[in-house]
Amino acid sequence: MSTRSVRDAAVATHLRRTTTLDVPEEFETWSIANLADWLHDTEDDPQVSDEDFYQARKAVQLLGVEDV
């Protein structure tokens, strides 16, 4: 297992534990486009708090999506 995959798994685990978001299994292995789509859907969800969205955006950036 590479260092990146360990770090990415830790990012996803942290997001699952610290938010009320539904973070899918293998989230950390998704493509950049899928991560960006998930983040946009999360942003549009009226039930997602500002803090949870902030945490989601931070996680997606750590996973490689730069323009969010």
N, CA, C and O atoms as a GROMACS GRO file, in nm:
protein
  272
    1MET      N    1   0.084  -0.117   0.000
    1MET     CA    2   0.000   0.000   0.000
    1MET      C    3   0.089   0.124   0.000
    1MET      O    4   0.185   0.132   0.076
    2SER      N    5   0.057   0.217  -0.085
    2SER     CA    6   0.139   0.337  -0.094
    2SER      C    7   0.106   0.436   0.017
    2SER      O    8   0.001   0.428   0.081
    3THR      N    9   0.197   0.527   0.037
    3THR     CA   10   0.176   0.631   0.138
    3THR      C   11   0.055   0.715   0.105
    3THR      O   12  -0.021   0.755   0.193
    4ARG      N   13   0.037   0.742  -0.025
    4ARG     CA   14  -0.078   0.822  -0.066
    4ARG      C   15  -0.209   0.751  -0.034
    4ARG      O   16  -0.302   0.814   0.016
    5SER      N   17  -0.218   0.622  -0.062
    5SER     CA   18  -0.343   0.553  -0.036
    5SER      C   19  -0.374   0.547   0.114
    5SER      O   20  -0.491   0.553   0.152
    6VAL      N   21  -0.272   0.536   0.197
    6VAL     CA   22  -0.292   0.540   0.342
    6VAL      C   23  -0.342   0.678   0.384
    6VAL      O   24  -0.436   0.689   0.463
    7ARG      N   25  -0.280   0.781   0.331
    7ARG     CA   26  -0.323   0.918   0.362
    7ARG      C   27  -0.466   0.943   0.312
    7ARG      O   28  -0.547   1.001   0.384
    8ASP      N   29  -0.495   0.898   0.191
    8ASP     CA   30  -0.629   0.919   0.135
    8ASP      C   31  -0.735   0.845   0.216
    8ASP      O   32  -0.844   0.899   0.239
    9ALA      N   33  -0.704   0.725   0.260
    9ALA     CA   34  -0.798   0.650   0.344
    9ALA      C   35  -0.820   0.723   0.477
    9ALA      O   36  -0.932   0.724   0.529
   10ALA      N   37  -0.715   0.782   0.530
   10ALA     CA   38  -0.727   0.858   0.655
   10ALA      C   39  -0.815   0.981   0.636
   10ALA      O   40  -0.893   1.016   0.724
   11VAL      N   41  -0.804   1.046   0.521
   11VAL     CA   42  -0.887   1.163   0.491
   11VAL      C   43  -1.034   1.122   0.488
   11VAL      O   44  -1.118   1.190   0.548
   12ALA      N   45  -1.065   1.014   0.419
   12ALA     CA   46  -1.204   0.967   0.409
   12ALA      C   47  -1.257   0.924   0.546
   12ALA      O   48  -1.371   0.954   0.581
   13THR      N   49  -1.176   0.855   0.622
   13THR     CA   50  -1.217   0.810   0.756
   13THR      C   51  -1.246   0.930   0.846
   13THR      O   52  -1.345   0.931   0.919
   14HIS      N   53  -1.160   1.029   0.840
   14HIS     CA   54  -1.181   1.151   0.920
   14HIS      C   55  -1.312   1.219   0.881
   14HIS      O   56  -1.387   1.263   0.968
   15LEU      N   57  -1.340   1.227   0.752
   15LEU     CA   58  -1.462   1.290   0.705
   15LEU      C   59  -1.584   1.212   0.754
   15LEU      O   60  -1.684   1.272   0.796
   16ARG      N   61  -1.577   1.080   0.750
   16ARG     CA   62  -1.689   0.998   0.799
   16ARG      C   63  -1.712   1.018   0.949
   16ARG      O   64  -1.827   1.022   0.994
   17ARG      N   65  -1.606   1.031   1.024
   17ARG     CA   66  -1.617   1.040   1.171
   17ARG      C   67  -1.652   1.178   1.223
   17ARG      O   68  -1.706   1.191   1.333
   18THR      N   69  -1.624   1.281   1.146
   18THR     CA   70  -1.642   1.417   1.197
   18THR      C   71  -1.759   1.493   1.134
   18THR      O   72  -1.782   1.609   1.168
   19THR      N   73  -1.832   1.429   1.043
   19THR     CA   74  -1.946   1.495   0.981
   19THR      C   75  -2.066   1.401   0.979
   19THR      O   76  -2.054   1.282   1.009
   20THR      N   77  -2.180   1.456   0.945
   20THR     CA   78  -2.300   1.375   0.929
   20THR      C   79  -2.321   1.335   0.783
   20THR      O   80  -2.425   1.281   0.748
   21LEU      N   81  -2.223   1.362   0.700
   21LEU     CA   82  -2.234   1.333   0.557
   21LEU      C   83  -2.232   1.183   0.530
   21LEU      O   84  -2.171   1.104   0.602
   22ASP      N   85  -2.301   1.146   0.422
   22ASP     CA   86  -2.297   1.008   0.374
   22ASP      C   87  -2.176   0.997   0.281
   22ASP      O   88  -2.183   1.034   0.164
   23VAL      N   89  -2.066   0.947   0.335
   23VAL     CA   90  -1.942   0.933   0.258
   23VAL      C   91  -1.935   0.788   0.210
   23VAL      O   92  -1.917   0.697   0.290
   24PRO      N   93  -1.949   0.766   0.078
   24PRO     CA   94  -1.954   0.630   0.025
   24PRO      C   95  -1.825   0.551   0.049
   24PRO      O   96  -1.717   0.608   0.065
   25GLU      N   97  -1.840   0.419   0.050
   25GLU     CA   98  -1.724   0.330   0.058
   25GLU      C   99  -1.633   0.358  -0.061
   25GLU      O  100  -1.681   0.390  -0.170
   26GLU      N  101  -1.506   0.345  -0.041
   26GLU     CA  102  -1.403   0.365  -0.144
   26GLU      C  103  -1.404   0.507  -0.202
   26GLU      O  104  -1.355   0.531  -0.312
   27PHE      N  105  -1.461   0.599  -0.126
   27PHE     CA  106  -1.466   0.740  -0.165
   27PHE      C  107  -1.328   0.791  -0.204
   27PHE      O  108  -1.313   0.866  -0.301
   28GLU      N  109  -1.226   0.749  -0.127
   28GLU     CA  110  -1.090   0.798  -0.149
   28GLU      C  111  -1.028   0.747  -0.279
   28GLU      O  112  -0.922   0.795  -0.319
   29THR      N  113  -1.091   0.650  -0.345
   29THR     CA  114  -1.037   0.596  -0.471
   29THR      C  115  -1.106   0.655  -0.593
   29THR      O  116  -1.072   0.621  -0.706
   30TRP      N  117  -1.202   0.742  -0.571
   30TRP     CA  118  -1.277   0.799  -0.682
   30TRP      C  119  -1.190   0.888  -0.769
   30TRP      O  120  -1.085   0.937  -0.725
   31SER      N  121  -1.234   0.908  -0.892
   31SER     CA  122  -1.165   0.998  -0.984
   31SER      C  123  -1.188   1.143  -0.939
   31SER      O  124  -1.279   1.172  -0.861
   32ILE      N  125  -1.105   1.230  -0.988
   32ILE     CA  126  -1.117   1.374  -0.958
   32ILE      C  127  -1.256   1.424  -0.997
   32ILE      O  128  -1.319   1.498  -0.922
   33ALA      N  129  -1.304   1.384  -1.115
   33ALA     CA  130  -1.435   1.428  -1.162
   33ALA      C  131  -1.547   1.380  -1.070
   33ALA      O  132  -1.639   1.457  -1.040
   34ASN      N  133  -1.540   1.255  -1.025
   34ASN     CA  134  -1.644   1.203  -0.936
   34ASN      C  135  -1.642   1.272  -0.801
   34ASN      O  136  -1.747   1.300  -0.743
   35LEU      N  137  -1.522   1.300  -0.749
   35LEU     CA  138  -1.511   1.373  -0.623
   35LEU      C  139  -1.572   1.513  -0.636
   35LEU      O  140  -1.644   1.559  -0.547
   36ALA      N  141  -1.542   1.580  -0.746
   36ALA     CA  142  -1.596   1.715  -0.769
   36ALA      C  143  -1.748   1.710  -0.781
   36ALA      O  144  -1.816   1.797  -0.726
   37ASP      N  145  -1.802   1.611  -0.851
   37ASP     CA  146  -1.947   1.597  -0.864
   37ASP      C  147  -2.012   1.574  -0.728
   37ASP      O  148  -2.114   1.635  -0.696
   38TRP      N  149  -1.951   1.487  -0.647
   38TRP     CA  150  -2.004   1.459  -0.513
   38TRP      C  151  -2.004   1.587  -0.429
   38TRP      O  152  -2.100   1.614  -0.358
   39LEU      N  153  -1.898   1.664  -0.438
   39LEU     CA  154  -1.890   1.788  -0.361
   39LEU      C  155  -1.998   1.887  -0.405
   39LEU      O  156  -2.060   1.952  -0.322
   40HIS      N  157  -2.019   1.898  -0.536
   40HIS     CA  158  -2.123   1.989  -0.585
   40HIS      C  159  -2.262   1.945  -0.537
   40HIS      O  160  -2.344   2.028  -0.499
   41ASP      N  161  -2.287   1.813  -0.541
   41ASP     CA  162  -2.414   1.761  -0.490
   41ASP      C  163  -2.429   1.790  -0.341
   41ASP      O  164  -2.538   1.824  -0.294
   42THR      N  165  -2.320   1.777  -0.267
   42THR     CA  166  -2.321   1.804  -0.124
   42THR      C  167  -2.351   1.951  -0.098
   42THR      O  168  -2.427   1.985  -0.007
   43GLU      N  169  -2.292   2.037  -0.177
   43GLU     CA  170  -2.314   2.181  -0.161
   43GLU      C  171  -2.459   2.217  -0.186
   43GLU      O  172  -2.514   2.306  -0.120
   44ASP      N  173  -2.523   2.149  -0.283
   44ASP     CA  174  -2.661   2.180  -0.318
   44ASP      C  175  -2.764   2.120  -0.222
   44ASP      O  176  -2.882   2.155  -0.229
   45ASP      N  177  -2.721   2.032  -0.133
   45ASP     CA  178  -2.812   1.966  -0.040
   45ASP      C  179  -2.846   2.062   0.076
   45ASP      O  180  -2.757   2.100   0.151
   46PRO      N  181  -2.972   2.100   0.089
   46PRO     CA  182  -3.009   2.196   0.194
   46PRO      C  183  -2.993   2.141   0.336
   46PRO      O  184  -2.993   2.218   0.432
   47GLN      N  185  -2.979   2.010   0.350
   47GLN     CA  186  -2.965   1.950   0.482
   47GLN      C  187  -2.820   1.945   0.530
   47GLN      O  188  -2.794   1.909   0.644
   48VAL      N  189  -2.726   1.980   0.442
   48VAL     CA  190  -2.584   1.978   0.479
   48VAL      C  191  -2.546   2.110   0.544
   48VAL      O  192  -2.568   2.217   0.487
   49SER      N  193  -2.491   2.102   0.664
   49SER     CA  194  -2.451   2.224   0.735
   49SER      C  195  -2.330   2.288   0.669
   49SER      O  196  -2.257   2.223   0.593
   50ASP      N  197  -2.310   2.415   0.697
   50ASP     CA  198  -2.193   2.485   0.643
   50ASP      C  199  -2.064   2.418   0.690
   50ASP      O  200  -1.970   2.404   0.612
   51GLU      N  201  -2.060   2.378   0.816
   51GLU     CA  202  -1.940   2.313   0.870
   51GLU      C  203  -1.912   2.180   0.801
   51GLU      O  204  -1.798   2.150   0.768
   52ASP      N  205  -2.016   2.100   0.778
   52ASP     CA  206  -1.996   1.973   0.708
   52ASP      C  207  -1.948   1.996   0.565
   52ASP      O  208  -1.861   1.925   0.516
   53PHE      N  209  -2.006   2.097   0.498
   53PHE     CA  210  -1.961   2.128   0.362
   53PHE      C  211  -1.815   2.173   0.363
   53PHE      O  212  -1.737   2.132   0.276
   54TYR      N  213  -1.778   2.256   0.459
   54TYR     CA  214  -1.639   2.300   0.469
   54TYR      C  215  -1.545   2.180   0.485
   54TYR      O  216  -1.441   2.173   0.420
   55GLN      N  217  -1.583   2.087   0.571
   55GLN     CA  218  -1.501   1.967   0.592
   55GLN      C  219  -1.495   1.882   0.464
   55GLN      O  220  -1.390   1.827   0.431
   56ALA      N  221  -1.606   1.873   0.394
   56ALA     CA  222  -1.610   1.797   0.268
   56ALA      C  223  -1.519   1.861   0.164
   56ALA      O  224  -1.443   1.792   0.095
   57ARG      N  225  -1.526   1.993   0.152
   57ARG     CA  226  -1.441   2.064   0.056
   57ARG      C  227  -1.294   2.045   0.090
   57ARG      O  228  -1.212   2.022   0.001
   58LYS      N  229  -1.260   2.053   0.216
   58LYS     CA  230  -1.121   2.033   0.258
   58LYS      C  231  -1.074   1.891   0.225
   58LYS      O  232  -0.962   1.873   0.178
   59ALA      N  233  -1.158   1.793   0.250
   59ALA     CA  234  -1.122   1.653   0.220
   59ALA      C  235  -1.102   1.631   0.071
   59ALA      O  236  -1.006   1.567   0.030
   60VAL      N  237  -1.193   1.686  -0.009
   60VAL     CA  238  -1.183   1.670  -0.155
   60VAL      C  239  -1.056   1.737  -0.206
   60VAL      O  240  -0.991   1.685  -0.297
   61GLN      N  241  -1.020   1.850  -0.150
   61GLN     CA  242  -0.895   1.916  -0.189
   61GLN      C  243  -0.774   1.830  -0.153
   61GLN      O  244  -0.680   1.820  -0.231
   62LEU      N  245  -0.776   1.768  -0.036
   62LEU     CA  246  -0.666   1.680   0.003
   62LEU      C  247  -0.655   1.557  -0.087
   62LEU      O  248  -0.548   1.499  -0.101
   63LEU      N  249  -0.768   1.518  -0.146
   63LEU     CA  250  -0.770   1.404  -0.238
   63LEU      C  251  -0.735   1.443  -0.381
   63LEU      O  252  -0.733   1.357  -0.469
   64GLY      N  253  -0.708   1.570  -0.405
   64GLY     CA  254  -0.654   1.610  -0.534
   64GLY      C  255  -0.739   1.703  -0.619
   64GLY      O  256  -0.695   1.744  -0.726
   65VAL      N  257  -0.858   1.737  -0.574
   65VAL     CA  258  -0.942   1.830  -0.652
   65VAL      C  259  -0.901   1.971  -0.612
   65VAL      O  260  -0.918   2.011  -0.497
   66GLU      N  261  -0.848   2.046  -0.707
   66GLU     CA  262  -0.792   2.177  -0.676
   66GLU      C  263  -0.891   2.291  -0.692
   66GLU      O  264  -0.888   2.386  -0.615
   67ASP      N  265  -0.977   2.283  -0.791
   67ASP     CA  266  -1.064   2.397  -0.824
   67ASP      C  267  -1.203   2.382  -0.762
   67ASP      O  268  -1.303   2.372  -0.832
   68VAL      N  269  -1.207   2.382  -0.629
   68VAL     CA  270  -1.338   2.375  -0.561
   68VAL      C  271  -1.349   2.486  -0.460
   68VAL      O  272  -1.451   2.498  -0.393
   0.00000   0.00000   0.00000
